[in-house]
């Protein structure tokens, strides 16, 4: 009887240790928010051998929907070039950045609907007006690049783009402002760490 009890206790202990070890391994596999912040870079060289699936882009953009916006207006829209034909076309609409994003498997065009953020019942709330739409778009894009990094991807936000050509090719409605094209892929090498202004240059305490 005692031998049986000892055996049961030993099995229980092994199960507990096993579960604890699995939880620890799982926890260690997760990327911390600090690591996301410190490893995110504007990447200008992509590995053409690594692809990203539509399912992964959907997972990414589902997380991006958690970004805050004026009165939850959610003015940001995304147009995803993921087929080779679409990627090649959009790649020709980003000016000098074309060569820098040559290996990126996905290009995402970011827009916002005018007349939503910064307005109440169609009336502009303050002097910024549709600037709030651009502000909300920036918040959404920030979520995008951070979530992308958490998923192991890299990005480059490009303001140099041919908005008219993008609008025609992707059939973007006239009431949307084309903001940026965002390259999504895997870095081909380690980008350099940029320097930042000192905290006292950008912060004032009162």
Backbone bond lengths (Angstrom), bond angles and torsions (degrees), N, CA, C in turn:
res aa  C-N    CA-C-N  psi(-1)  N-CA   C-N-CA  omega(-1)  CA-C   N-CA-C  phi
1 X - - - 1.469 - - 1.523 110.74 -
2 X 1.381 114.44 -46.38 1.468 118.43 -179.69 1.529 110.47 -62.46
3 X 1.346 114.48 -40.82 1.473 118.66 -179.94 1.520 110.79 -60.68
4 X 1.336 116.06 -40.24 1.474 120.64 179.70 1.520 110.30 -64.79
5 X 1.336 116.83 -42.98 1.482 121.05 179.64 1.526 110.61 -61.51
6 X 1.361 115.54 -44.30 1.463 119.27 179.74 1.537 110.93 -61.37
7 X 1.347 114.29 -39.21 1.473 119.40 179.96 1.521 110.95 -63.77
8 X 1.341 115.76 -43.32 1.466 120.07 179.29 1.521 111.14 -63.86
9 X 1.363 115.54 -41.28 1.469 119.17 178.76 1.526 110.94 -63.60
10 X 1.320 116.59 -39.74 1.466 121.10 179.60 1.526 111.11 -63.95
11 X 1.350 115.51 -43.53 1.473 119.92 178.54 1.518 110.63 -62.36
12 X 1.356 115.91 -43.83 1.468 120.28 179.33 1.516 110.79 -61.08
13 X 1.330 116.85 -41.69 1.468 120.90 -179.58 1.519 110.69 -63.89
14 X 1.356 115.56 -41.86 1.464 119.23 179.48 1.519 111.70 -64.43
15 X 1.345 116.47 -38.81 1.467 121.09 178.42 1.511 110.11 -62.61
16 X 1.352 116.45 -45.71 1.471 120.87 -179.56 1.515 111.00 -61.42
17 X 1.366 115.57 -46.40 1.469 119.67 179.61 1.522 110.37 -62.52
18 X 1.341 116.17 -41.57 1.466 120.60 179.67 1.504 111.59 -61.50
19 X 1.338 117.44 -45.24 1.462 121.49 179.37 1.505 110.59 -64.37
20 X 1.341 115.32 -41.59 1.460 119.94 -179.65 1.507 110.49 -63.37
21 X 1.343 116.13 -41.75 1.465 120.21 179.54 1.498 111.95 -64.49
22 X 1.352 117.46 -39.50 1.464 121.02 179.37 1.507 110.79 -64.32
23 X 1.331 116.55 -43.19 1.465 120.95 -179.60 1.505 110.32 -62.64
24 X 1.356 115.74 -39.73 1.459 119.38 -178.48 1.517 110.23 -66.38
25 X 1.368 116.33 -43.24 1.463 119.78 179.74 1.514 111.05 -61.95
26 X 1.359 115.41 -41.79 1.458 120.22 179.70 1.511 110.72 -62.48
27 X 1.348 115.16 -41.88 1.464 120.10 -178.65 1.523 110.49 -64.60
28 X 1.366 115.03 -40.35 1.454 118.99 -178.11 1.530 110.85 -68.46
29 X 1.338 116.68 -26.38 1.464 120.16 -178.92 1.519 111.37 -74.29
30 X 1.325 117.41 -21.88 1.459 120.57 -178.57 1.528 110.55 -73.15
31 X 1.321 115.72 147.46 1.463 121.12 178.60 1.526 108.33 -93.98
32 X 1.326 116.69 129.09 1.462 120.16 179.71 1.519 110.08 -75.38
33 X 1.339 116.01 157.30 1.461 120.56 178.51 1.526 110.54 -62.24
34 X 1.340 116.13 -37.01 1.467 120.12 178.15 1.515 111.01 -61.08
35 X 1.334 115.93 -41.58 1.459 119.95 179.90 1.518 110.86 -65.33
36 X 1.330 116.54 -38.81 1.468 120.83 176.80 1.528 109.92 -59.40
37 X 1.347 116.16 -47.97 1.461 120.68 -178.92 1.526 112.05 -61.18
38 X 1.331 116.55 -43.16 1.459 120.20 -173.38 1.521 113.82 -81.15
39 X 1.341 117.54 -18.79 1.470 118.82 -178.31 1.528 113.12 -104.64
40 X 1.326 117.72 -10.50 1.463 119.54 177.54 1.517 109.39 -68.05
41 X 1.309 115.93 133.69 1.462 121.73 178.07 1.524 109.16 -139.78
42 X 1.316 116.09 159.34 1.464 120.99 169.12 1.521 105.45 -82.81
43 X 1.327 116.00 104.70 1.468 121.32 -171.42 1.524 110.71 -93.41
44 X 1.331 115.40 130.48 1.467 121.31 -176.48 1.522 112.55 -118.83
45 X 1.336 116.37 22.01 1.462 121.66 176.28 1.528 107.84 -154.43
46 X 1.353 116.77 118.25 1.460 121.50 -173.36 1.525 112.74 -116.46
47 X 1.334 115.03 148.44 1.461 121.94 178.01 1.531 108.92 -81.10
48 X 1.339 118.02 111.24 1.474 121.02 -176.30 1.524 113.85 -71.94
49 X 1.328 117.88 -11.82 1.466 120.45 -177.98 1.527 112.32 -84.51
50 X 1.332 117.50 -13.55 1.466 120.36 -177.71 1.528 110.73 -103.90
51 X 1.307 116.13 125.92 1.461 122.27 -176.60 1.525 111.44 -106.64
52 X 1.317 115.80 164.89 1.467 123.06 176.66 1.517 107.61 -128.69
53 X 1.325 116.73 131.27 1.462 120.82 -175.76 1.528 111.48 -84.75
54 X 1.324 115.31 162.86 1.469 120.10 175.99 1.527 110.13 -62.42
55 X 1.329 117.10 -36.57 1.466 120.80 179.16 1.532 110.59 -61.17
56 X 1.325 116.58 -38.91 1.473 120.38 179.45 1.526 110.91 -68.85
57 X 1.335 116.52 -38.74 1.469 119.59 177.83 1.518 109.99 -66.36
58 X 1.316 117.40 -38.30 1.469 121.04 177.03 1.529 111.04 -63.15
59 X 1.326 116.20 -41.85 1.466 120.40 177.45 1.529 110.14 -61.68
60 X 1.315 116.18 -43.56 1.465 121.88 178.60 1.527 111.46 -59.95
61 X 1.323 116.73 -51.08 1.461 120.47 -175.10 1.531 112.49 -73.52
62 X 1.325 117.34 -23.54 1.466 120.02 173.59 1.527 109.49 -64.99
63 X 1.331 116.87 -41.17 1.460 120.94 176.88 1.530 110.74 -66.19
64 X 1.327 116.37 -37.21 1.470 121.49 -179.46 1.525 111.53 -62.47
65 X 1.325 117.53 -26.69 1.465 121.02 179.19 1.531 112.98 -63.57
66 X 1.324 116.97 -12.62 1.464 120.90 178.32 1.535 111.85 -79.44
67 X 1.320 117.58 -6.64 1.471 120.57 -179.87 1.526 110.64 -62.57
68 X 1.342 117.93 141.76 1.466 120.55 178.32 1.526 111.79 -72.23
69 X 1.322 116.06 155.22 1.466 120.63 174.73 1.524 108.61 -152.07
70 X 1.330 116.23 161.52 1.463 122.98 -179.51 1.532 110.12 -53.73
71 X 1.343 116.37 117.85 1.472 122.39 177.98 1.531 111.84 48.84
72 X 1.327 115.10 31.42 1.470 121.47 -179.58 1.539 112.34 55.99
73 X 1.326 116.00 35.59 1.467 120.18 -179.72 1.529 112.80 -72.30
74 X 1.338 116.52 -24.67 1.468 121.49 177.76 1.538 111.79 49.17
75 X 1.330 116.83 61.88 1.465 119.56 -175.64 1.528 115.02 -79.03
76 X 1.337 117.15 -12.05 1.467 120.08 -174.96 1.522 112.44 -77.06
77 X 1.325 115.47 136.83 1.470 122.45 175.84 1.532 107.98 -125.40
78 X 1.319 115.49 151.15 1.461 120.26 178.96 1.531 110.87 -127.23
79 X 1.318 115.76 136.51 1.463 123.12 177.61 1.534 106.46 -119.17
80 X 1.328 115.73 115.17 1.467 120.99 -170.62 1.524 111.86 -102.09
81 X 1.311 115.69 116.91 1.469 121.39 173.31 1.523 106.80 -92.31
82 X 1.342 116.27 109.53 1.470 119.74 -176.90 1.524 112.18 -126.53
83 X 1.332 117.50 -24.61 1.469 119.20 174.00 1.526 107.30 -73.82
84 X 1.323 116.62 153.03 1.466 119.59 -177.66 1.523 111.58 -59.52
85 X 1.328 115.98 -38.01 1.470 120.62 179.78 1.528 110.69 -62.07
86 X 1.327 116.57 -45.35 1.466 120.51 -178.71 1.524 111.49 -69.07
87 X 1.337 116.09 -41.45 1.475 120.02 179.17 1.524 109.82 -61.61
88 X 1.314 117.54 -45.19 1.471 121.05 179.95 1.527 110.97 -60.86
89 X 1.331 116.18 -39.91 1.460 120.21 -178.82 1.532 111.15 -67.34
90 X 1.318 116.12 -48.31 1.472 119.80 -177.95 1.523 110.33 -67.17
91 X 1.319 115.94 -33.64 1.465 120.20 179.42 1.531 111.25 -59.13
92 X 1.324 116.35 -28.79 1.470 120.84 179.14 1.519 112.67 -82.52
93 X 1.343 116.82 2.59 1.465 120.56 -176.82 1.529 112.80 -114.95
94 X 1.350 116.50 16.74 1.474 119.34 -177.71 1.529 112.22 -119.03
95 X 1.318 116.35 24.41 1.456 120.63 174.65 1.521 113.78 57.75
96 X 1.344 115.52 -134.75 1.461 121.77 -175.42 1.519 113.62 -67.18
97 X 1.322 117.17 -12.92 1.470 119.90 179.61 1.528 112.66 -76.97
98 X 1.326 116.92 -8.06 1.463 121.02 -175.98 1.526 112.44 -51.62
99 X 1.325 117.44 -47.76 1.461 120.95 -177.33 1.524 111.20 -70.04
100 X 1.325 117.07 -31.45 1.471 120.91 -177.16 1.523 112.25 -69.88
101 X 1.321 117.10 -25.49 1.464 119.73 -175.46 1.530 111.51 -111.34
102 X 1.329 115.94 17.67 1.467 120.85 -173.83 1.531 113.39 -54.53
103 X 1.333 118.28 -33.89 1.463 119.87 -177.06 1.511 114.92 -95.17
104 X 1.337 117.74 0.35 1.466 120.23 -177.83 1.528 110.41 -72.27
105 X 1.348 119.21 126.72 1.456 121.10 -176.78 1.527 114.74 -80.74
106 X 1.341 116.90 -13.80 1.472 120.62 -178.28 1.526 109.55 -137.01
107 X 1.334 116.14 136.69 1.464 121.72 174.25 1.526 107.29 -125.12
108 X 1.325 116.04 128.39 1.460 121.23 -175.33 1.526 110.07 -117.09
109 X 1.311 116.17 123.33 1.471 120.92 178.43 1.523 108.25 -95.06
110 X 1.320 115.37 126.97 1.461 122.41 -176.17 1.533 110.22 -107.05
111 X 1.337 116.37 128.22 1.469 121.05 179.28 1.526 109.48 -133.22
112 X 1.340 116.17 170.17 1.468 118.54 170.15 1.527 109.59 -139.21
113 X 1.325 115.34 147.34 1.457 121.65 178.77 1.526 109.41 -79.04
114 X 1.314 116.97 125.95 1.464 120.60 178.88 1.538 110.78 -75.58
115 X 1.335 115.99 155.21 1.455 121.54 175.65 1.521 114.43 81.28
116 X 1.338 117.81 11.73 1.462 120.84 179.59 1.527 110.36 -109.94
117 X 1.322 117.80 -74.50 1.460 120.24 177.63 1.524 109.58 -69.24
118 X 1.348 115.79 131.18 1.464 120.33 -178.75 1.519 112.89 94.54
119 X 1.334 116.28 4.37 1.466 120.72 -178.17 1.526 110.75 -128.73
120 X 1.340 116.00 150.04 1.459 121.40 174.51 1.521 107.73 -132.27
121 X 1.330 115.29 116.37 1.467 121.52 -176.13 1.524 111.56 53.59
122 X 1.320 114.79 40.71 1.456 121.18 175.81 1.518 115.18 82.70
123 X 1.334 117.20 -2.30 1.468 120.86 -178.93 1.525 110.08 -105.19
124 X 1.334 116.89 132.28 1.460 121.94 179.31 1.523 109.84 -61.44
125 X 1.322 116.50 128.08 1.467 121.62 -173.34 1.527 112.96 -78.60
126 X 1.323 117.39 -38.88 1.470 120.24 176.64 1.522 109.67 -148.28
127 X 1.332 115.72 -174.16 1.465 119.82 -171.42 1.528 113.71 -66.29
128 X 1.308 118.24 -14.66 1.469 120.60 -177.14 1.525 111.56 -78.32
129 X 1.320 117.26 -32.22 1.461 120.82 176.27 1.513 113.93 54.77
130 X 1.341 116.41 -127.22 1.464 120.47 -177.56 1.525 112.98 -67.28
131 X 1.339 116.17 -6.54 1.462 118.84 173.94 1.523 110.69 -59.28
132 X 1.340 116.35 -27.43 1.461 119.84 177.17 1.526 111.27 -68.88
133 X 1.329 116.77 -29.11 1.464 119.69 175.02 1.520 110.47 -65.64
134 X 1.343 115.48 -42.00 1.467 120.23 177.71 1.530 110.04 -66.32
135 X 1.348 115.89 -37.18 1.466 121.12 178.17 1.528 109.97 -61.85
136 X 1.330 116.37 -48.42 1.463 120.72 179.41 1.524 111.46 -63.98
137 X 1.330 116.70 -36.02 1.457 120.92 176.96 1.529 110.06 -62.52
138 X 1.329 116.10 -40.65 1.466 120.32 178.16 1.525 111.84 -64.12
139 X 1.342 116.06 -40.08 1.462 119.75 177.23 1.532 110.36 -61.90
140 X 1.313 115.25 -44.90 1.460 120.45 -179.91 1.528 110.78 -62.38
141 X 1.327 116.80 -43.14 1.459 120.63 179.52 1.529 111.59 -66.31
142 X 1.349 116.69 -33.00 1.465 120.31 176.81 1.525 109.97 -63.79
143 X 1.343 115.86 -42.95 1.460 119.46 175.94 1.527 109.76 -60.35
144 X 1.339 116.24 -39.61 1.457 120.55 -177.46 1.531 111.48 -62.23
145 X 1.333 117.10 -49.59 1.461 118.60 -175.98 1.528 111.92 -69.39
146 X 1.342 116.92 -31.42 1.462 119.62 178.52 1.527 111.41 -73.78
147 X 1.328 116.84 -44.13 1.467 119.99 177.20 1.517 110.58 -64.50
148 X 1.329 116.93 -37.51 1.466 120.39 177.63 1.522 110.05 -59.06
149 X 1.326 115.84 -44.31 1.469 119.48 -179.91 1.523 110.84 -65.47
150 X 1.337 117.26 -38.67 1.461 121.46 178.50 1.529 110.84 -62.04
151 X 1.337 115.87 -28.75 1.468 120.70 179.60 1.530 111.86 -89.50
152 X 1.341 116.88 1.06 1.460 120.77 178.08 1.507 114.51 93.69
153 X 1.329 117.69 5.81 1.464 122.22 -179.32 1.527 110.75 -94.28
154 X 1.322 115.26 170.90 1.462 121.90 175.71 1.518 109.61 -129.98
155 X 1.326 115.91 160.17 1.464 120.31 -172.81 1.528 112.05 -142.18
156 X 1.320 113.80 162.82 1.467 121.71 169.36 1.526 107.13 -145.52
157 X 1.336 116.21 119.52 1.464 120.90 177.13 1.524 107.72 -88.74
158 X 1.332 116.23 124.55 1.469 120.72 -175.71 1.523 111.35 -118.47
159 X 1.317 115.46 121.09 1.460 120.84 176.41 1.517 111.31 -91.27
160 X 1.325 116.52 -14.53 1.463 121.45 176.96 1.521 107.55 -83.63
161 X 1.336 117.08 103.66 1.465 121.22 -177.62 1.512 109.93 -157.82
162 X 1.316 116.20 156.45 1.460 122.26 178.71 1.532 107.29 -93.20
163 X 1.328 116.24 93.00 1.465 121.57 -174.49 1.526 112.60 -60.00
164 X 1.333 117.24 -40.65 1.469 120.35 -178.43 1.519 111.70 -64.17
165 X 1.333 116.65 -43.10 1.465 120.64 179.37 1.521 111.02 -66.86
166 X 1.330 116.39 -40.37 1.460 120.48 177.75 1.521 110.73 -62.88
167 X 1.324 115.70 -41.57 1.464 120.59 -179.79 1.538 110.67 -61.39
168 X 1.312 115.88 -44.19 1.469 119.54 -179.81 1.526 111.31 -67.41
169 X 1.323 116.33 -47.19 1.467 120.34 -174.69 1.533 111.75 -66.50
170 X 1.338 117.25 -40.75 1.467 121.15 -175.75 1.529 112.69 -97.87
171 X 1.332 115.74 3.27 1.467 121.68 179.13 1.542 111.35 54.73
172 X 1.321 114.60 49.29 1.466 121.32 179.69 1.525 108.72 -79.85
173 X 1.337 118.57 127.10 1.476 121.76 -178.20 1.527 112.64 -60.23
174 X 1.316 116.24 152.79 1.465 122.42 -177.35 1.533 112.64 -65.49
175 X 1.341 117.37 -23.48 1.472 118.87 -178.26 1.534 112.38 -83.09
176 X 1.337 116.61 5.78 1.461 120.94 177.32 1.528 110.35 -110.13
177 X 1.326 116.10 136.19 1.457 121.59 175.64 1.519 109.29 -92.78
178 X 1.330 116.71 126.11 1.464 121.18 177.47 1.524 108.01 -77.71
179 X 1.335 116.45 119.97 1.462 120.10 -177.33 1.528 112.48 -98.81
180 X 1.330 117.14 -62.46 1.463 119.16 -172.43 1.516 111.37 -145.85
181 X 1.338 114.43 162.01 1.462 121.50 168.77 1.527 105.74 -111.73
182 X 1.324 116.45 130.45 1.469 121.01 -176.97 1.524 109.13 -115.54
183 X 1.334 115.94 118.55 1.464 120.89 175.97 1.525 108.16 -78.70
184 X 1.341 115.98 141.04 1.464 121.84 -179.94 1.524 108.32 -132.58
185 X 1.322 116.27 124.49 1.460 119.70 -179.58 1.509 111.01 -175.51
186 X 1.330 115.85 -154.04 1.464 122.62 179.48 1.524 108.96 -118.88
187 X 1.308 116.40 132.91 1.472 120.29 -179.34 1.534 111.53 -61.20
188 X 1.320 115.50 142.29 1.461 121.23 179.47 1.528 111.11 -87.85
189 X 1.317 116.68 -13.87 1.465 122.11 179.14 1.508 108.49 -164.25
190 X 1.308 116.73 178.74 1.465 120.19 -179.45 1.529 110.02 -85.30
191 X 1.341 117.53 115.57 1.469 120.02 178.26 1.526 110.49 -71.07
192 X 1.318 115.70 154.54 1.472 119.77 -179.22 1.521 110.56 -72.73
193 X 1.317 116.07 155.58 1.459 122.18 179.20 1.529 109.06 -84.53
194 X 1.326 118.50 119.10 1.468 120.09 -178.91 1.523 111.04 -74.77
195 X 1.320 116.04 155.85 1.461 119.63 176.28 1.521 108.94 -86.59
196 X 1.320 116.49 152.45 1.455 121.33 -179.75 1.533 109.97 -123.91
197 X 1.313 114.86 152.22 1.452 119.80 176.00 1.521 108.89 -63.29
198 X 1.322 116.61 155.70 1.463 119.33 178.91 1.523 109.06 -68.47
199 X 1.314 116.76 153.96 1.457 121.58 -178.67 1.526 111.53 -58.82
200 X 1.330 116.84 -37.36 1.468 120.37 -178.67 1.523 112.67 -67.24
201 X 1.343 116.79 -19.07 1.467 119.88 177.51 1.522 112.20 -76.11
202 X 1.331 116.78 -22.88 1.463 119.10 -173.56 1.530 113.61 -118.22
203 X 1.336 117.01 -7.02 1.469 119.47 -176.41 1.531 110.76 -124.55
204 X 1.323 115.19 136.64 1.471 121.15 174.20 1.510 108.67 -124.17
205 X 1.319 116.83 130.16 1.467 121.85 177.93 1.525 109.31 -106.47
206 X 1.329 117.47 137.95 1.472 121.69 -179.39 1.528 109.71 -127.38
